[in-house]
Amino acid sequence: MADHETLLQLFYYMLKKMKKEWGNNLQGISHSQYLILKHLNQSGPQKAAQLAELTQMTPGAITGATDRLVSEGHAERKGDKEDRRVVYLEITEKGKILVESLAKAQKEVTMKFFQGLPEEDIQHLVRIYHKILANLEQ
């Protein structure tokens, strides 16, 4: 059981350190706002409800996050031509530049986490991560 406690402690400590490192590269936006921009960049305009589900935020929190993205020019709201009650959030060119810059920085930071690990250990981690994800999906 002691190994399980050590595993949990190391896991939580590692997540905390990773989150801090990622956060240091977000250039003034929150992690949730980064996820919103990343999703908009990949999938196109989205309704607030879709973004709330994606980021696991409440509707009120998503409104605050998207208001800030809009006010800073990273996104804009557009009404649906068919149904005026429906509003989509769409990434702007400024938002695309930001999210692409952040994605590159995040990748560099993430690669730093694994530097110095032998290829065999990387392959073990990939296998372990797949198993953990499978457990979570059950």
Backbone as ProteinMPNN parsed JSONL, in Angstrom:
{"seq_chain_A": "MADHETLLQLFYYMLKKMKKEWGNNLQGISHSQYLILKHLNQSGPQKAAQLAELTQMTPGAITGATDRLVSEGHAERKGDKEDRRVVYLEITEKGKILVESLAKAQKEVTMKFFQGLPEEDIQHLVRIYHKILANLEQ", "coords_chain_A": {"N_chain_A": [[0.823, -1.208, 0.0], [2.017, 1.178, 0.621], [3.48, 1.833, -1.659], [1.421, 2.608, -3.354], [0.523, 4.908, -2.077], [2.799, 6.509, -2.329], [2.879, 6.649, -5.123], [0.499, 8.113, -5.624], [1.101, 10.532, -4.278], [3.364, 11.41, -5.726], [2.183, 11.613, -8.261], [0.205, 13.661, -7.9], [1.911, 15.773, -7.155], [3.477, 15.992, -9.458], [1.486, 16.701, -11.351], [0.753, 19.203, -10.312], [3.155, 20.653, -10.631], [3.427, 20.499, -13.437], [1.132, 21.861, -14.278], [1.723, 24.4, -13.296], [4.003, 25.052, -14.835], [2.88, 25.009, -17.439], [1.036, 27.054, -17.102], [2.701, 29.255, -16.828], [3.252, 29.947, -19.404], [1.045, 31.027, -20.664], [0.545, 33.616, -21.485], [-1.063, 35.706, -20.325], [-3.728, 34.805, -20.424], [-6.276, 32.594, -19.125], [-6.079, 29.042, -18.381], [-8.463, 27.79, -19.105], [-9.48, 29.642, -20.954], [-7.54, 29.354, -22.908], [-8.072, 26.695, -23.694], [-10.619, 27.076, -24.78], [-10.079, 28.815, -26.962], [-8.347, 27.151, -28.408], [-10.052, 25.043, -29.09], [-11.974, 26.418, -30.623], [-10.347, 27.202, -32.722], [-9.718, 24.753, -33.863], [-12.212, 23.556, -34.397], [-14.032, 25.419, -35.324], [-16.73, 27.913, -35.172], [-18.631, 27.912, -32.117], [-21.331, 27.174, -29.865], [-22.017, 28.592, -26.623], [-22.825, 26.66, -24.755], [-21.735, 24.313, -25.784], [-19.024, 24.86, -25.512], [-18.858, 25.11, -22.743], [-19.351, 22.501, -21.936], [-17.145, 21.19, -23.074], [-14.96, 22.377, -21.691], [-15.65, 21.839, -19.131], [-16.873, 23.749, -17.547], [-19.059, 25.946, -15.721], [-22.114, 27.456, -16.979], [-22.134, 30.204, -16.258], [-19.414, 30.7, -15.694], [-18.298, 30.18, -18.177], [-19.357, 32.245, -19.633], [-18.085, 34.468, -18.456], [-15.4, 33.884, -19.113], [-15.49, 33.864, -21.921], [-16.397, 36.456, -22.402], [-14.145, 37.935, -21.716], [-12.316, 37.031, -23.636], [-13.537, 38.051, -25.918], [-13.534, 40.813, -25.352], [-10.823, 41.317, -25.462], [-10.283, 40.918, -28.064], [-9.743, 38.406, -29.09], [-11.706, 36.684, -29.784], [-15.023, 36.592, -31.213], [-18.521, 37.285, -31.023], [-21.134, 35.874, -32.893], [-24.274, 36.021, -34.416], [-26.656, 33.497, -35.305], [-27.735, 33.059, -38.606], [-30.093, 31.844, -39.294], [-31.513, 31.465, -36.899], [-32.034, 33.823, -34.667], [-31.815, 33.715, -31.932], [-29.726, 32.09, -31.31], [-26.323, 32.172, -30.556], [-23.003, 32.226, -31.606], [-19.6, 31.63, -30.723], [-16.678, 32.783, -32.151], [-13.348, 32.398, -33.264], [-10.942, 34.989, -33.694], [-8.613, 36.494, -36.043], [-6.507, 37.505, -34.553], [-6.827, 35.943, -32.258], [-6.261, 33.428, -33.352], [-3.54, 33.675, -33.959], [-2.527, 33.982, -31.369], [-3.308, 31.513, -30.133], [-1.938, 29.667, -31.683], [0.694, 30.362, -31.13], [0.734, 29.851, -28.387], [0.209, 27.087, -28.392], [2.524, 26.086, -29.543], [4.417, 26.873, -27.61], [3.419, 25.421, -25.422], [3.844, 22.821, -26.29], [6.635, 22.746, -26.393], [7.234, 23.097, -23.658], [6.015, 20.811, -22.622], [7.537, 18.8, -23.841], [9.881, 19.225, -22.511], [9.332, 18.103, -20.044], [9.743, 15.418, -20.453], [12.322, 15.124, -21.279], [15.481, 13.529, -21.487], [14.566, 11.037, -20.797], [14.861, 7.633, -21.531], [14.075, 6.061, -24.704], [12.743, 3.642, -24.358], [11.509, 3.973, -21.846], [9.751, 6.033, -22.495], [8.04, 4.679, -24.245], [6.935, 2.861, -22.422], [5.551, 4.679, -20.786], [3.669, 5.652, -22.645], [2.172, 3.33, -23.093], [1.201, 2.934, -20.473], [-0.286, 5.323, -20.07], [-2.284, 4.943, -22.007], [-3.589, 2.747, -20.86], [-4.5, 3.857, -18.446], [-6.269, 5.792, -19.456], [-8.116, 4.067, -20.67], [-9.127, 2.833, -18.372], [-10.404, 5.04, -17.219], [-12.432, 5.486, -19.007], [-14.2, 3.472, -18.606]], "CA_chain_A": [[0.0, 0.0, 0.0], [2.907, 2.34, 0.676], [3.805, 2.196, -3.037], [0.271, 3.319, -3.911], [0.533, 6.254, -1.503], [3.898, 7.215, -2.986], [2.43, 6.912, -6.489], [-0.462, 9.214, -5.584], [1.799, 11.763, -3.914], [4.172, 11.819, -6.872], [1.266, 11.984, -9.337], [-0.351, 14.98, -7.601], [3.002, 16.733, -7.194], [3.834, 16.157, -10.858], [0.419, 17.485, -11.984], [0.854, 20.574, -9.824], [4.31, 21.27, -11.287], [3.126, 20.628, -14.861], [0.145, 22.931, -14.429], [2.427, 25.662, -13.078], [4.842, 25.29, -16.018], [1.992, 25.374, -18.55], [0.452, 28.354, -16.78], [3.704, 30.29, -17.03], [3.362, 30.242, -20.829], [-0.266, 31.349, -21.232], [0.544, 34.994, -22.003], [-2.133, 36.55, -19.807], [-5.082, 34.233, -20.444], [-6.399, 31.421, -18.256], [-6.026, 27.749, -19.059], [-9.786, 27.576, -19.706], [-9.563, 30.475, -22.152], [-6.692, 28.704, -23.906], [-8.821, 25.544, -24.216], [-11.7, 27.604, -25.618], [-9.486, 29.272, -28.225], [-7.822, 25.985, -29.125], [-11.199, 24.326, -29.647], [-12.534, 27.242, -31.692], [-9.406, 27.171, -33.84], [-9.785, 23.43, -34.486], [-13.558, 23.1, -34.752], [-14.873, 26.488, -35.841], [-17.642, 28.566, -34.227], [-19.326, 27.032, -31.172], [-22.248, 27.764, -28.893], [-21.479, 28.63, -25.262], [-23.103, 25.381, -24.09], [-20.749, 23.349, -26.265], [-17.745, 25.22, -24.903], [-18.947, 24.798, -21.314], [-19.193, 21.044, -21.813], [-15.761, 20.874, -23.423], [-14.041, 22.832, -20.647], [-16.24, 21.444, -17.851], [-17.146, 24.98, -16.812], [-20.472, 26.286, -15.589], [-22.499, 28.484, -17.954], [-21.69, 31.521, -15.793], [-17.965, 30.789, -15.85], [-17.984, 30.241, -19.611], [-19.706, 33.603, -20.058], [-17.001, 35.343, -18.026], [-14.197, 33.571, -19.89], [-15.666, 34.29, -23.314], [-16.465, 37.923, -22.397], [-12.772, 38.45, -21.707], [-11.733, 36.754, -24.958], [-14.149, 38.998, -26.86], [-13.07, 42.173, -25.056], [-9.411, 41.424, -25.842], [-10.181, 40.761, -29.506], [-9.334, 37.048, -29.471], [-12.894, 35.986, -30.281], [-16.179, 37.466, -31.405], [-19.82, 36.615, -31.025], [-21.889, 36.051, -34.138], [-25.597, 35.429, -34.372], [-27.022, 32.535, -36.348], [-28.573, 33.712, -39.612], [-31.393, 31.166, -39.318], [-32.191, 31.594, -35.608], [-31.365, 34.94, -33.996], [-31.603, 33.402, -30.515], [-28.491, 31.321, -31.202], [-25.098, 32.967, -30.7], [-21.788, 31.421, -31.69], [-18.329, 32.28, -30.468], [-15.771, 32.482, -33.255], [-12.0, 32.907, -33.047], [-10.503, 36.026, -34.631], [-7.236, 36.311, -36.526], [-5.659, 37.755, -33.377], [-6.942, 34.748, -31.422], [-5.546, 32.334, -34.023], [-2.104, 33.905, -33.764], [-2.24, 33.701, -29.967], [-3.441, 30.091, -29.813], [-0.85, 28.937, -32.346], [1.891, 30.659, -30.353], [0.61, 29.122, -27.124], [0.322, 25.647, -28.66], [3.947, 25.816, -29.753], [5.07, 26.994, -26.305], [2.976, 24.303, -24.584], [4.516, 21.617, -26.772], [8.027, 22.829, -25.945], [7.245, 22.859, -22.214], [5.679, 19.406, -22.395], [8.691, 17.986, -24.229], [10.867, 19.397, -21.441], [8.987, 17.168, -18.968], [10.181, 14.06, -20.778], [13.703, 15.101, -21.757], [16.385, 12.659, -20.751], [14.016, 9.696, -20.616], [15.177, 6.73, -22.647], [12.938, 5.72, -25.572], [12.018, 2.518, -23.749], [10.651, 4.532, -20.808], [8.687, 6.768, -23.193], [7.089, 3.668, -24.73], [6.208, 2.375, -21.243], [4.602, 5.725, -20.4], [2.576, 5.657, -23.629], [1.34, 2.152, -22.771], [0.544, 3.187, -19.184], [-1.3, 6.358, -20.285], [-3.411, 4.309, -22.711], [-4.297, 1.904, -19.882], [-5.199, 4.76, -17.533], [-7.411, 6.345, -20.2], [-9.107, 2.99, -20.803], [-9.769, 2.698, -17.055], [-11.266, 6.191, -17.013], [-13.569, 5.4, -19.923], [-15.108, 2.375, -18.206]], "C_chain_A": [[0.859, 1.261, 0.0], [3.289, 2.792, -0.736], [2.669, 2.978, -3.686], [0.214, 4.749, -3.374], [1.634, 7.098, -2.139], [3.514, 7.577, -4.406], [1.474, 8.104, -6.52], [0.213, 10.54, -5.251], [2.626, 12.29, -5.087], [3.298, 12.314, -8.027], [0.714, 13.391, -9.106], [0.716, 16.065, -7.664], [3.4, 17.032, -8.64], [2.77, 16.997, -11.587], [0.492, 18.954, -11.592], [2.0, 21.3, -10.52], [4.055, 21.481, -12.784], [2.161, 21.789, -15.097], [0.807, 24.297, -14.257], [3.275, 26.014, -14.298], [3.993, 25.712, -17.215], [1.426, 26.774, -18.34], [1.41, 29.507, -17.005], [3.793, 30.735, -18.485], [2.059, 30.728, -21.457], [-0.443, 32.807, -21.646], [-0.703, 35.791, -21.594], [-3.551, 36.029, -19.935], [-5.092, 32.998, -19.539], [-6.302, 30.134, -19.081], [-7.359, 27.451, -19.745], [-9.953, 28.401, -20.978], [-8.698, 29.898, -23.267], [-7.425, 27.512, -24.526], [-9.947, 25.996, -25.142], [-11.148, 28.029, -26.976], [-8.98, 28.105, -29.064], [-8.963, 25.222, -29.807], [-11.83, 25.116, -30.797], [-11.645, 27.201, -32.931], [-9.502, 25.843, -34.595], [-11.161, 23.118, -35.068], [-14.461, 24.181, -35.336], [-15.818, 27.033, -34.779], [-18.432, 27.564, -33.383], [-20.297, 27.838, -30.316], [-21.596, 27.706, -27.51], [-21.689, 27.293, -24.548], [-22.1, 24.307, -24.516], [-19.385, 23.609, -25.627], [-17.731, 24.906, -23.412], [-18.744, 23.303, -21.083], [-17.743, 20.633, -22.06], [-14.811, 21.201, -22.278], [-14.492, 22.441, -19.246], [-16.422, 22.655, -16.936], [-18.657, 25.17, -16.707], [-20.824, 27.321, -16.657], [-22.056, 29.887, -17.541], [-20.202, 31.727, -15.988], [-17.583, 30.902, -17.327], [-18.301, 31.636, -20.147], [-18.591, 34.574, -19.684], [-15.739, 35.145, -18.856], [-14.33, 34.078, -21.327], [-15.801, 35.808, -23.416], [-15.064, 38.513, -22.469], [-12.095, 38.213, -23.059], [-12.257, 37.731, -26.005], [-13.597, 40.401, -26.618], [-11.609, 42.378, -25.458], [-9.186, 41.169, -27.332], [-9.73, 39.394, -29.983], [-10.492, 36.234, -30.053], [-13.988, 37.015, -30.49], [-17.445, 36.628, -31.406], [-20.514, 36.927, -32.344], [-23.224, 35.337, -33.992], [-25.81, 34.47, -35.533], [-27.972, 33.227, -37.321], [-29.98, 33.126, -39.644], [-32.203, 31.424, -38.04], [-31.456, 32.653, -34.785], [-31.129, 34.691, -32.513], [-30.275, 32.699, -30.284], [-27.291, 32.224, -31.474], [-23.901, 32.024, -30.664], [-20.586, 32.268, -31.297], [-17.369, 31.819, -31.555], [-14.413, 33.107, -32.963], [-11.677, 33.955, -34.109], [-9.087, 35.706, -35.114], [-6.247, 36.517, -35.381], [-5.659, 36.547, -32.445], [-6.201, 33.565, -32.017], [-4.044, 32.464, -33.826], [-1.71, 33.557, -32.335], [-2.265, 32.198, -29.689], [-2.341, 29.27, -30.486], [0.473, 29.159, -31.618], [1.889, 29.878, -29.037], [0.774, 27.624, -27.32], [1.787, 25.26, -28.843], [4.692, 25.855, -28.419], [4.704, 25.826, -25.397], [3.672, 23.007, -24.992], [5.97, 21.599, -26.295], [8.145, 22.537, -24.449], [6.986, 21.381, -21.925], [6.855, 18.498, -22.751], [9.792, 18.076, -23.176], [10.607, 18.407, -20.294], [9.629, 15.802, -19.192], [11.63, 13.983, -21.259], [14.563, 14.215, -20.863], [15.849, 11.266, -20.49], [14.41, 8.832, -21.807], [13.909, 6.384, -23.435], [12.098, 4.595, -24.977], [11.068, 3.019, -22.657], [9.493, 5.316, -21.424], [7.622, 5.784, -23.669], [6.283, 3.075, -23.575], [5.173, 3.409, -20.791], [3.409, 5.777, -21.349], [1.62, 4.502, -23.335], [0.548, 2.396, -21.491], [-0.554, 4.236, -19.347], [-2.516, 5.805, -21.019], [-4.238, 3.464, -21.746], [-5.094, 2.781, -18.912], [-6.427, 5.361, -18.217], [-8.503, 5.298, -20.382], [-9.848, 2.782, -19.485], [-10.765, 3.826, -16.81], [-12.52, 6.144, -17.87], [-14.543, 4.287, -19.574], [-16.213, 2.876, -17.314]], "O_chain_A": [[0.468, 2.288, -0.557], [3.411, 3.99, -0.99], [2.908, 3.897, -4.47], [-0.1, 5.685, -4.109], [1.42, 8.27, -2.451], [3.788, 8.689, -4.856], [1.625, 9.001, -7.35], [-0.076, 11.559, -5.877], [2.585, 13.481, -5.397], [3.623, 13.301, -8.687], [0.749, 14.224, -10.011], [0.46, 17.159, -8.168], [3.633, 18.186, -9.0], [3.112, 17.9, -12.35], [0.317, 19.839, -12.428], [1.835, 22.44, -10.954], [4.423, 22.518, -13.337], [2.357, 22.597, -16.005], [0.492, 25.239, -14.984], [3.263, 27.16, -14.746], [4.339, 26.658, -17.924], [1.345, 27.573, -19.273], [0.987, 30.614, -17.334], [4.353, 31.793, -18.771], [1.979, 30.83, -22.681], [-1.517, 33.177, -22.122], [-1.317, 36.464, -22.421], [-4.495, 36.738, -19.588], [-4.042, 32.434, -19.231], [-6.427, 30.147, -20.306], [-7.376, 26.914, -20.853], [-10.504, 27.917, -21.967], [-9.076, 29.945, -24.438], [-7.404, 27.338, -25.745], [-10.199, 25.368, -26.171], [-11.685, 27.649, -28.016], [-9.163, 28.078, -30.281], [-8.843, 24.809, -30.961], [-12.178, 24.54, -31.828], [-12.141, 27.17, -34.057], [-9.382, 25.812, -35.819], [-11.262, 22.484, -36.119], [-15.558, 23.873, -35.8], [-15.72, 26.657, -33.611], [-18.845, 26.51, -33.868], [-20.101, 29.03, -30.079], [-20.727, 26.871, -27.261], [-20.81, 26.846, -23.81], [-21.671, 23.492, -23.7], [-18.681, 22.672, -25.25], [-16.708, 24.482, -22.876], [-18.051, 22.896, -20.15], [-17.191, 19.815, -21.325], [-13.951, 20.39, -21.933], [-13.778, 22.693, -18.276], [-16.167, 22.598, -15.733], [-19.425, 24.626, -17.501], [-19.936, 27.992, -17.185], [-21.645, 30.677, -18.391], [-19.77, 32.803, -16.4], [-16.657, 31.632, -17.682], [-17.593, 32.147, -21.015], [-18.194, 35.409, -20.497], [-15.089, 36.111, -19.255], [-13.392, 34.652, -21.878], [-15.368, 36.397, -24.407], [-14.826, 39.478, -23.196], [-11.387, 39.083, -23.566], [-11.51, 38.184, -26.872], [-13.234, 41.099, -27.565], [-11.206, 43.5, -25.762], [-8.053, 41.198, -27.811], [-9.371, 39.23, -31.15], [-10.28, 35.226, -30.728], [-13.903, 38.148, -30.017], [-17.44, 35.443, -31.738], [-20.494, 38.053, -32.84], [-23.297, 34.206, -33.511], [-25.218, 34.619, -36.602], [-28.908, 33.907, -36.899], [-30.942, 33.818, -39.977], [-33.423, 31.58, -38.091], [-30.371, 32.392, -34.265], [-30.322, 35.386, -31.896], [-29.753, 32.715, -29.169], [-27.242, 32.939, -32.475], [-23.804, 31.145, -29.808], [-20.568, 33.479, -31.517], [-17.259, 30.628, -31.844], [-14.342, 34.23, -32.464], [-12.08, 33.832, -35.265], [-8.454, 34.762, -34.641], [-5.265, 35.784, -35.261], [-4.618, 36.171, -31.906], [-5.584, 32.784, -31.292], [-3.357, 31.478, -33.559], [-0.684, 32.916, -32.108], [-1.339, 31.668, -29.075], [-1.867, 28.285, -29.919], [1.281, 28.237, -31.505], [2.907, 29.319, -28.629], [1.41, 26.959, -26.503], [2.229, 24.223, -28.349], [5.501, 24.973, -28.13], [5.558, 25.297, -24.686], [4.041, 22.196, -24.142], [6.474, 20.568, -25.85], [9.047, 21.817, -24.022], [7.655, 20.777, -21.087], [7.134, 17.534, -22.038], [10.543, 17.123, -22.971], [11.544, 17.933, -19.652], [10.009, 15.118, -18.242], [12.112, 12.905, -21.607], [14.385, 14.168, -19.646], [16.583, 10.398, -20.016], [14.302, 9.26, -22.956], [12.805, 6.412, -22.89], [10.872, 4.606, -25.088], [9.939, 2.538, -22.556], [8.372, 5.263, -20.918], [6.428, 6.037, -23.509], [5.089, 2.813, -23.721], [4.045, 3.051, -20.452], [2.269, 5.928, -20.909], [0.402, 4.682, -23.331], [-0.645, 2.097, -21.432], [-1.65, 4.059, -18.814], [-3.65, 6.155, -20.694], [-5.467, 3.473, -21.817], [-6.243, 2.47, -18.597], [-7.501, 5.427, -17.62], [-9.688, 5.61, -20.261], [-11.062, 2.579, -19.482], [-11.843, 3.599, -16.26], [-13.552, 6.702, -17.498], [-15.604, 4.176, -20.19], [-17.063, 2.096, -16.885]]}, "name": "protein", "num_of_chains": 1, "seq": "MADHETLLQLFYYMLKKMKKEWGNNLQGISHSQYLILKHLNQSGPQKAAQLAELTQMTPGAITGATDRLVSEGHAERKGDKEDRRVVYLEITEKGKILVESLAKAQKEVTMKFFQGLPEEDIQHLVRIYHKILANLEQ"}
